[in-house]
Amino acid sequence: MVFPIQVPGGPEVLVIALLVLVPLAVVVGIAYLLVRLSRGGSDAREHTELARRVDDLERRVTALEETLESERATGESETN
């Protein structure tokens, strides 16, 4: 006697998916954390570089503002 192959239904598929996905998610999460922790130095370097760039841009903005103010003052004294 030949028995037909039975395909699992909704609840069975859900249980099978959870049995596969939960351990997979744990492994991926641990791998992500390990990679993130091993690259900790690069984040500090990026932060230092960005802080340096912000300081440089702030100095440039201040210099441009001073130039603009001096040009306005020169323009006002010439018109008066």
Biopython code that builds the backbone (N, CA, C, O; Angstrom):
import numpy as np
from Bio.PDB.StructureBuilder import StructureBuilder

atoms = [
    (1, "MET", "N", (0.832, -1.169, 0.000)),
    (1, "MET", "CA", (0.000, 0.000, 0.000)),
    (1, "MET", "C", (0.892, 1.252, 0.000)),
    (1, "MET", "O", (1.853, 1.347, 0.763)),
    (2, "VAL", "N", (0.546, 2.209, -0.878)),
    (2, "VAL", "CA", (1.325, 3.420, -1.040)),
    (2, "VAL", "C", (0.620, 4.560, -0.310)),
    (2, "VAL", "O", (-0.570, 4.807, -0.508)),
    (3, "PHE", "N", (1.376, 5.241, 0.528)),
    (3, "PHE", "CA", (0.820, 6.387, 1.245)),
    (3, "PHE", "C", (1.219, 7.683, 0.534)),
    (3, "PHE", "O", (2.380, 7.838, 0.156)),
    (4, "PRO", "N", (0.300, 8.594, 0.348)),
    (4, "PRO", "CA", (0.649, 9.866, -0.305)),
    (4, "PRO", "C", (1.530, 10.713, 0.624)),
    (4, "PRO", "O", (1.417, 10.662, 1.849)),
    (5, "ILE", "N", (2.392, 11.477, -0.002)),
    (5, "ILE", "CA", (3.265, 12.369, 0.773)),
    (5, "ILE", "C", (2.413, 13.512, 1.303)),
    (5, "ILE", "O", (1.692, 14.168, 0.551)),
    (6, "GLN", "N", (2.506, 13.740, 2.601)),
    (6, "GLN", "CA", (1.728, 14.819, 3.194)),
    (6, "GLN", "C", (2.584, 16.072, 3.328)),
    (6, "GLN", "O", (3.721, 16.024, 3.797)),
    (7, "VAL", "N", (2.020, 17.175, 2.910)),
    (7, "VAL", "CA", (2.691, 18.467, 3.013)),
    (7, "VAL", "C", (2.210, 19.131, 4.291)),
    (7, "VAL", "O", (1.010, 19.152, 4.561)),
    (8, "PRO", "N", (3.140, 19.682, 5.093)),
    (8, "PRO", "CA", (2.707, 20.314, 6.349)),
    (8, "PRO", "C", (1.834, 21.538, 6.081)),
    (8, "PRO", "O", (2.025, 22.261, 5.103)),
    (9, "GLY", "N", (0.873, 21.748, 6.977)),
    (9, "GLY", "CA", (-0.034, 22.884, 6.853)),
    (9, "GLY", "C", (0.507, 24.113, 7.574)),
    (9, "GLY", "O", (1.686, 24.168, 7.923)),
    (10, "GLY", "N", (-0.358, 25.090, 7.792)),
    (10, "GLY", "CA", (0.023, 26.382, 8.367)),
    (10, "GLY", "C", (0.736, 26.301, 9.709)),
    (10, "GLY", "O", (1.857, 26.797, 9.828)),
    (11, "PRO", "N", (0.125, 25.689, 10.728)),
    (11, "PRO", "CA", (0.778, 25.652, 12.046)),
    (11, "PRO", "C", (2.112, 24.887, 12.021)),
    (11, "PRO", "O", (3.074, 25.278, 12.682)),
    (12, "GLU", "N", (2.152, 23.810, 11.259)),
    (12, "GLU", "CA", (3.390, 23.039, 11.191)),
    (12, "GLU", "C", (4.500, 23.840, 10.516)),
    (12, "GLU", "O", (5.654, 23.795, 10.943)),
    (13, "VAL", "N", (4.151, 24.566, 9.472)),
    (13, "VAL", "CA", (5.148, 25.397, 8.777)),
    (13, "VAL", "C", (5.650, 26.484, 9.701)),
    (13, "VAL", "O", (6.840, 26.797, 9.703)),
    (14, "LEU", "N", (4.748, 27.071, 10.496)),
    (14, "LEU", "CA", (5.135, 28.115, 11.433)),
    (14, "LEU", "C", (6.113, 27.570, 12.471)),
    (14, "LEU", "O", (7.117, 28.217, 12.773)),
    (15, "VAL", "N", (5.835, 26.406, 13.012)),
    (15, "VAL", "CA", (6.727, 25.801, 14.004)),
    (15, "VAL", "C", (8.078, 25.485, 13.383)),
    (15, "VAL", "O", (9.114, 25.746, 13.995)),
    (16, "ILE", "N", (8.086, 24.937, 12.194)),
    (16, "ILE", "CA", (9.348, 24.621, 11.515)),
    (16, "ILE", "C", (10.137, 25.901, 11.252)),
    (16, "ILE", "O", (11.351, 25.933, 11.449)),
    (17, "ALA", "N", (9.456, 26.949, 10.811)),
    (17, "ALA", "CA", (10.125, 28.226, 10.539)),
    (17, "ALA", "C", (10.731, 28.789, 11.817)),
    (17, "ALA", "O", (11.867, 29.265, 11.807)),
    (18, "LEU", "N", (9.990, 28.740, 12.910)),
    (18, "LEU", "CA", (10.518, 29.253, 14.176)),
    (18, "LEU", "C", (11.712, 28.434, 14.656)),
    (18, "LEU", "O", (12.669, 28.992, 15.193)),
    (19, "LEU", "N", (11.666, 27.141, 14.469)),
    (19, "LEU", "CA", (12.781, 26.295, 14.892)),
    (19, "LEU", "C", (14.043, 26.582, 14.085)),
    (19, "LEU", "O", (15.154, 26.363, 14.568)),
    (20, "VAL", "N", (13.877, 27.066, 12.873)),
    (20, "VAL", "CA", (15.035, 27.392, 12.036)),
    (20, "VAL", "C", (15.436, 28.854, 12.232)),
    (20, "VAL", "O", (16.624, 29.156, 12.353)),
    (21, "LEU", "N", (14.472, 29.750, 12.264)),
    (21, "LEU", "CA", (14.767, 31.179, 12.281)),
    (21, "LEU", "C", (15.298, 31.685, 13.618)),
    (21, "LEU", "O", (16.176, 32.547, 13.641)),
    (22, "VAL", "N", (14.783, 31.167, 14.726)),
    (22, "VAL", "CA", (15.239, 31.658, 16.031)),
    (22, "VAL", "C", (16.719, 31.352, 16.248)),
    (22, "VAL", "O", (17.464, 32.269, 16.592)),
    (23, "PRO", "N", (17.183, 30.133, 16.069)),
    (23, "PRO", "CA", (18.621, 29.896, 16.232)),
    (23, "PRO", "C", (19.461, 30.673, 15.204)),
    (23, "PRO", "O", (20.555, 31.142, 15.518)),
    (24, "LEU", "N", (18.947, 30.802, 13.997)),
    (24, "LEU", "CA", (19.667, 31.558, 12.981)),
    (24, "LEU", "C", (19.794, 33.023, 13.394)),
    (24, "LEU", "O", (20.857, 33.620, 13.221)),
    (25, "ALA", "N", (18.734, 33.605, 13.933)),
    (25, "ALA", "CA", (18.767, 34.995, 14.390)),
    (25, "ALA", "C", (19.762, 35.167, 15.530)),
    (25, "ALA", "O", (20.462, 36.178, 15.591)),
    (26, "VAL", "N", (19.833, 34.201, 16.425)),
    (26, "VAL", "CA", (20.787, 34.274, 17.537)),
    (26, "VAL", "C", (22.217, 34.233, 17.005)),
    (26, "VAL", "O", (23.057, 35.021, 17.439)),
    (27, "VAL", "N", (22.498, 33.347, 16.092)),
    (27, "VAL", "CA", (23.847, 33.238, 15.525)),
    (27, "VAL", "C", (24.221, 34.516, 14.779)),
    (27, "VAL", "O", (25.335, 35.017, 14.930)),
    (28, "VAL", "N", (23.314, 35.041, 13.987)),
    (28, "VAL", "CA", (23.586, 36.274, 13.237)),
    (28, "VAL", "C", (23.788, 37.435, 14.198)),
    (28, "VAL", "O", (24.675, 38.261, 13.980)),
    (29, "GLY", "N", (22.992, 37.521, 15.252)),
    (29, "GLY", "CA", (23.137, 38.588, 16.242)),
    (29, "GLY", "C", (24.483, 38.536, 16.944)),
    (29, "GLY", "O", (25.121, 39.572, 17.130)),
    (30, "ILE", "N", (24.917, 37.364, 17.330)),
    (30, "ILE", "CA", (26.219, 37.218, 17.982)),
    (30, "ILE", "C", (27.337, 37.583, 17.015)),
    (30, "ILE", "O", (28.287, 38.263, 17.402)),
    (31, "ALA", "N", (27.241, 37.148, 15.777)),
    (31, "ALA", "CA", (28.262, 37.484, 14.776)),
    (31, "ALA", "C", (28.319, 38.990, 14.558)),
    (31, "ALA", "O", (29.403, 39.564, 14.450)),
    (32, "TYR", "N", (27.154, 39.632, 14.493)),
    (32, "TYR", "CA", (27.110, 41.089, 14.309)),
    (32, "TYR", "C", (27.796, 41.796, 15.474)),
    (32, "TYR", "O", (28.585, 42.717, 15.264)),
    (33, "LEU", "N", (27.499, 41.371, 16.694)),
    (33, "LEU", "CA", (28.115, 42.001, 17.862)),
    (33, "LEU", "C", (29.630, 41.805, 17.881)),
    (33, "LEU", "O", (30.373, 42.729, 18.213)),
    (34, "LEU", "N", (30.085, 40.605, 17.527)),
    (34, "LEU", "CA", (31.522, 40.350, 17.506)),
    (34, "LEU", "C", (32.229, 41.212, 16.462)),
    (34, "LEU", "O", (33.305, 41.750, 16.725)),
    (35, "VAL", "N", (31.634, 41.344, 15.291)),
    (35, "VAL", "CA", (32.226, 42.183, 14.252)),
    (35, "VAL", "C", (32.229, 43.636, 14.699)),
    (35, "VAL", "O", (33.215, 44.345, 14.501)),
    (36, "ARG", "N", (31.137, 44.079, 15.297)),
    (36, "ARG", "CA", (31.038, 45.473, 15.754)),
    (36, "ARG", "C", (32.075, 45.763, 16.840)),
    (36, "ARG", "O", (32.709, 46.818, 16.832)),
    (37, "LEU", "N", (32.244, 44.834, 17.762)),
    (37, "LEU", "CA", (33.221, 45.040, 18.830)),
    (37, "LEU", "C", (34.654, 45.006, 18.295)),
    (37, "LEU", "O", (35.515, 45.739, 18.782)),
    (38, "SER", "N", (34.907, 44.164, 17.305)),
    (38, "SER", "CA", (36.270, 44.073, 16.771)),
    (38, "SER", "C", (36.642, 45.316, 15.979)),
    (38, "SER", "O", (37.827, 45.608, 15.813)),
    (39, "ARG", "N", (35.646, 46.061, 15.483)),
    (39, "ARG", "CA", (35.915, 47.282, 14.725)),
    (39, "ARG", "C", (35.759, 48.530, 15.581)),
    (39, "ARG", "O", (35.591, 49.624, 15.041)),
    (40, "GLY", "N", (35.809, 48.396, 16.877)),
    (40, "GLY", "CA", (35.601, 49.525, 17.778)),
    (40, "GLY", "C", (36.588, 50.655, 17.558)),
    (40, "GLY", "O", (36.222, 51.820, 17.709)),
    (41, "GLY", "N", (37.827, 50.350, 17.207)),
    (41, "GLY", "CA", (38.829, 51.376, 16.996)),
    (41, "GLY", "C", (38.522, 52.256, 15.801)),
    (41, "GLY", "O", (38.827, 53.449, 15.820)),
    (42, "SER", "N", (37.931, 51.699, 14.771)),
    (42, "SER", "CA", (37.638, 52.497, 13.580)),
    (42, "SER", "C", (36.569, 53.542, 13.880)),
    (42, "SER", "O", (36.606, 54.637, 13.318)),
    (43, "ASP", "N", (35.618, 53.223, 14.756)),
    (43, "ASP", "CA", (34.610, 54.210, 15.126)),
    (43, "ASP", "C", (35.253, 55.380, 15.855)),
    (43, "ASP", "O", (34.885, 56.533, 15.630)),
    (44, "ALA", "N", (36.204, 55.091, 16.721)),
    (44, "ALA", "CA", (36.886, 56.165, 17.448)),
    (44, "ALA", "C", (37.684, 57.033, 16.479)),
    (44, "ALA", "O", (37.704, 58.256, 16.615)),
    (45, "ARG", "N", (38.337, 56.411, 15.506)),
    (45, "ARG", "CA", (39.090, 57.191, 14.508)),
    (45, "ARG", "C", (38.157, 58.053, 13.670)),
    (45, "ARG", "O", (38.455, 59.215, 13.394)),
    (46, "GLU", "N", (37.024, 57.480, 13.267)),
    (46, "GLU", "CA", (36.055, 58.247, 12.479)),
    (46, "GLU", "C", (35.529, 59.423, 13.297)),
    (46, "GLU", "O", (35.363, 60.524, 12.771)),
    (47, "HIS", "N", (35.270, 59.194, 14.569)),
    (47, "HIS", "CA", (34.773, 60.266, 15.435)),
    (47, "HIS", "C", (35.815, 61.374, 15.556)),
    (47, "HIS", "O", (35.472, 62.555, 15.493)),
    (48, "THR", "N", (37.059, 61.012, 15.726)),
    (48, "THR", "CA", (38.126, 62.012, 15.834)),
    (48, "THR", "C", (38.255, 62.798, 14.538)),
    (48, "THR", "O", (38.410, 64.019, 14.564)),
    (49, "GLU", "N", (38.193, 62.113, 13.417)),
    (49, "GLU", "CA", (38.296, 62.784, 12.117)),
    (49, "GLU", "C", (37.120, 63.737, 11.905)),
    (49, "GLU", "O", (37.309, 64.861, 11.441)),
    (50, "LEU", "N", (35.919, 63.297, 12.238)),
    (50, "LEU", "CA", (34.755, 64.163, 12.078)),
    (50, "LEU", "C", (34.817, 65.364, 13.014)),
    (50, "LEU", "O", (34.433, 66.467, 12.625)),
    (51, "ALA", "N", (35.289, 65.169, 14.228)),
    (51, "ALA", "CA", (35.434, 66.294, 15.161)),
    (51, "ALA", "C", (36.442, 67.300, 14.625)),
    (51, "ALA", "O", (36.241, 68.507, 14.750)),
    (52, "ARG", "N", (37.535, 66.807, 14.024)),
    (52, "ARG", "CA", (38.531, 67.703, 13.444)),
    (52, "ARG", "C", (37.936, 68.489, 12.282)),
    (52, "ARG", "O", (38.188, 69.687, 12.144)),
    (53, "ARG", "N", (37.155, 67.823, 11.454)),
    (53, "ARG", "CA", (36.529, 68.511, 10.317)),
    (53, "ARG", "C", (35.526, 69.557, 10.776)),
    (53, "ARG", "O", (35.443, 70.640, 10.198)),
    (54, "VAL", "N", (34.764, 69.234, 11.817)),
    (54, "VAL", "CA", (33.801, 70.206, 12.352)),
    (54, "VAL", "C", (34.536, 71.431, 12.882)),
    (54, "VAL", "O", (34.118, 72.561, 12.630)),
    (55, "ASP", "N", (35.630, 71.217, 13.617)),
    (55, "ASP", "CA", (36.413, 72.352, 14.120)),
    (55, "ASP", "C", (36.936, 73.206, 12.974)),
    (55, "ASP", "O", (36.891, 74.435, 13.035)),
    (56, "ASP", "N", (37.433, 72.550, 11.931)),
    (56, "ASP", "CA", (37.945, 73.283, 10.771)),
    (56, "ASP", "C", (36.838, 74.094, 10.101)),
    (56, "ASP", "O", (37.046, 75.255, 9.746)),
    (57, "LEU", "N", (35.671, 73.491, 9.929)),
    (57, "LEU", "CA", (34.550, 74.200, 9.304)),
    (57, "LEU", "C", (34.064, 75.357, 10.174)),
    (57, "LEU", "O", (33.687, 76.406, 9.651)),
    (58, "GLU", "N", (34.069, 75.178, 11.482)),
    (58, "GLU", "CA", (33.672, 76.269, 12.371)),
    (58, "GLU", "C", (34.643, 77.443, 12.251)),
    (58, "GLU", "O", (34.219, 78.599, 12.242)),
    (59, "ARG", "N", (35.930, 77.156, 12.159)),
    (59, "ARG", "CA", (36.923, 78.232, 11.977)),
    (59, "ARG", "C", (36.698, 78.953, 10.654)),
    (59, "ARG", "O", (36.787, 80.179, 10.584)),
    (60, "ARG", "N", (36.407, 78.185, 9.602)),
    (60, "ARG", "CA", (36.172, 78.807, 8.294)),
    (60, "ARG", "C", (34.919, 79.678, 8.311)),
    (60, "ARG", "O", (34.914, 80.765, 7.733)),
    (61, "VAL", "N", (33.863, 79.213, 8.965)),
    (61, "VAL", "CA", (32.636, 79.998, 9.055)),
    (61, "VAL", "C", (32.894, 81.284, 9.828)),
    (61, "VAL", "O", (32.430, 82.352, 9.430)),
    (62, "THR", "N", (33.630, 81.188, 10.928)),
    (62, "THR", "CA", (33.943, 82.378, 11.713)),
    (62, "THR", "C", (34.737, 83.368, 10.881)),
    (62, "THR", "O", (34.456, 84.566, 10.909)),
    (63, "ALA", "N", (35.721, 82.884, 10.143)),
    (63, "ALA", "CA", (36.535, 83.775, 9.300)),
    (63, "ALA", "C", (35.673, 84.428, 8.223)),
    (63, "ALA", "O", (35.827, 85.619, 7.951)),
    (64, "LEU", "N", (34.770, 83.670, 7.609)),
    (64, "LEU", "CA", (33.902, 84.244, 6.587)),
    (64, "LEU", "C", (32.932, 85.260, 7.178)),
    (64, "LEU", "O", (32.655, 86.285, 6.556)),
    (65, "GLU", "N", (32.416, 84.987, 8.371)),
    (65, "GLU", "CA", (31.524, 85.944, 9.025)),
    (65, "GLU", "C", (32.260, 87.240, 9.341)),
    (65, "GLU", "O", (31.716, 88.328, 9.154)),
    (66, "GLU", "N", (33.499, 87.125, 9.820)),
    (66, "GLU", "CA", (34.287, 88.325, 10.124)),
    (66, "GLU", "C", (34.569, 89.119, 8.855)),
    (66, "GLU", "O", (34.507, 90.348, 8.861)),
    (67, "THR", "N", (34.880, 88.414, 7.763)),
    (67, "THR", "CA", (35.120, 89.086, 6.485)),
    (67, "THR", "C", (33.861, 89.800, 6.021)),
    (67, "THR", "O", (33.926, 90.940, 5.563)),
    (68, "LEU", "N", (32.723, 89.143, 6.136)),
    (68, "LEU", "CA", (31.458, 89.739, 5.724)),
    (68, "LEU", "C", (31.122, 90.963, 6.569)),
    (68, "LEU", "O", (30.673, 91.980, 6.039)),
    (69, "GLU", "N", (31.334, 90.871, 7.860)),
    (69, "GLU", "CA", (31.078, 92.009, 8.741)),
    (69, "GLU", "C", (31.988, 93.178, 8.411)),
    (69, "GLU", "O", (31.549, 94.328, 8.401)),
    (70, "SER", "N", (33.260, 92.888, 8.139)),
    (70, "SER", "CA", (34.180, 93.983, 7.817)),
    (70, "SER", "C", (33.825, 94.612, 6.471)),
    (70, "SER", "O", (33.958, 95.824, 6.302)),
    (71, "GLU", "N", (33.372, 93.792, 5.505)),
    (71, "GLU", "CA", (32.951, 94.343, 4.219)),
    (71, "GLU", "C", (31.700, 95.196, 4.375)),
    (71, "GLU", "O", (31.578, 96.239, 3.732)),
    (72, "ARG", "N", (30.773, 94.765, 5.218)),
    (72, "ARG", "CA", (29.556, 95.552, 5.475)),
    (72, "ARG", "C", (29.930, 96.866, 6.141)),
    (72, "ARG", "O", (29.404, 97.918, 5.778)),
    (73, "ALA", "N", (30.837, 96.816, 7.116)),
    (73, "ALA", "CA", (31.249, 98.037, 7.817)),
    (73, "ALA", "C", (31.947, 98.983, 6.854)),
    (73, "ALA", "O", (31.742, 100.195, 6.921)),
    (74, "THR", "N", (32.768, 98.445, 5.960)),
    (74, "THR", "CA", (33.459, 99.281, 4.966)),
    (74, "THR", "C", (32.449, 99.870, 3.992)),
    (74, "THR", "O", (32.571, 101.037, 3.619)),
    (75, "GLY", "N", (31.483, 99.114, 3.581)),
    (75, "GLY", "CA", (30.452, 99.584, 2.660)),
    (75, "GLY", "C", (29.570, 100.655, 3.296)),
    (75, "GLY", "O", (29.188, 101.618, 2.631)),
    (76, "GLU", "N", (29.246, 100.494, 4.576)),
    (76, "GLU", "CA", (28.431, 101.476, 5.265)),
    (76, "GLU", "C", (29.173, 102.780, 5.465)),
    (76, "GLU", "O", (28.577, 103.853, 5.365)),
    (77, "SER", "N", (30.480, 102.706, 5.749)),
    (77, "SER", "CA", (31.239, 103.938, 5.983)),
    (77, "SER", "C", (31.448, 104.674, 4.652)),
    (77, "SER", "O", (31.548, 105.901, 4.636)),
    (78, "GLU", "N", (31.514, 103.945, 3.553)),
    (78, "GLU", "CA", (31.676, 104.601, 2.250)),
    (78, "GLU", "C", (30.388, 105.282, 1.809)),
    (78, "GLU", "O", (30.446, 106.314, 1.140)),
    (79, "THR", "N", (29.226, 104.736, 2.164)),
    (79, "THR", "CA", (27.966, 105.327, 1.737)),
    (79, "THR", "C", (27.585, 106.506, 2.610)),
    (79, "THR", "O", (26.779, 107.330, 2.179)),
    (80, "ASN", "N", (28.123, 106.630, 3.818)),
    (80, "ASN", "CA", (27.798, 107.750, 4.725)),
    (80, "ASN", "C", (28.684, 108.885, 4.507)),
    (80, "ASN", "O", (28.554, 109.908, 5.180)),
]
sb = StructureBuilder()
sb.init_structure("model")
sb.init_model(0)
sb.init_chain("A")
sb.init_seg("    ")
for serial, (resi, resn, name, xyz) in enumerate(atoms, 1):
    if name == "N":
        sb.init_residue(resn, " ", resi, " ")
    sb.init_atom(name, np.array(xyz, "f"), 0.0, 1.0, " ", f" {name:<3s}", serial, name[0])
structure = sb.get_structure()
